[in-house]
Amino acid sequence: MSETMLLVRGADVFDPAPVGRQDLLLAGGRIVAMAPRLSPGAGLPVRILEAGGRIAVPGLVDSLVHISGGGGEGGFGTRTPALSSTQALASGVTTFIGALGTDDVTRSHADLLACCRALAAHGLTGYALTGSYRVPVRTLTGSVRDDLVLVPDIIGVGEIAIADHRGSQPSADELARIASDARVGGMLSGKAGTVLVHVGDAREGLALLHEVSDRHPVPATQWHPTHINRHGDLLAQAAAWVARGGSVDITTSTSAELLEAGEVAAAQALAQLLDAGLPVSRISLSSDGQASLPDFDAQGRLRGMEVADVGSLLRSLVEAVIRHGLPLAAALPAVTSTPADIWGLRRKGRLAVGADADLLLLAPGTLALEAVVASGQLRWGG
Ligand code: ZN
């Protein structure tokens, strides 16, 4: 990697809390200094990026992207493609958590890891989850615990499907065993070992997670249920789960059919949960990028399909601020520091000395994406 230092000058910084006008010096892929005025010494190989009062936020952390492609739920003709580097760089996401989905037969963890490395070649960061929708869990090495301990890029498990006709209808005992394995694997490897749970549209919603918590000593923090905005009833269950110590994830990609069927748009769902007094430290947004957005009829027959867009993460943040009137500082943690904390990514999701040098420059007012800096270098825009 080119080791030229980058000085981002005169940015209105949200770290994600607002900290005012700052210069940021980036070197070796990290933020090495942040202060209202920095002047690097003469002769140092420093490139200047004039922020000119634009807003600097941490590069977004996306808890769920099918980076190696997904879908296939309507047969082979409905498989979705892998995330391209062009899409990735233009999305504002700099940390991607990749997962398999329904198809763990023709899709593999080896391919998922290759896609993580491909993102790294462009200065972006990719992590992988072991497992898929299926229980017993498909893994790379033969066990959840071994995958977490032995493979650096594997940071958790998921998406394990509950309340969905495409899942394995696991019991509370089976789920508890998966979470315990993830927990111990995480403890041994210094990772969070979080289990991402795909919650389908069956009315039972989060009931199975409550049952696990009632019957087993697995902390609610071990789970991160996603697609919580799938319908109003499920969204209403979020408060009880968060009260129990859990966290929830809102999906930003959607389609006209899904909204018509009762899905709550991500920006609106975030505003609703924050208005209800839920802390943003327990609410994340993710794009579910490259997933298929299948449209099933009442009998579970596939009617049509679209490909989910990773760019929907930033668009939903902007919508939450501009359309729903949330202060940027109130909404921003849901796509930066909160997912970083939930997944145990200590150097992601914050702008601070020692953090990874991943940041975005946004236009004041519109919050339009103007520049993406990842691993300390300007990768998109300017
Ligand atoms: Zn899912």
Residues whose N, C-alpha, C, O or C-beta is under 5 A from the ligand:
A	BS01	ZN	E159 H198
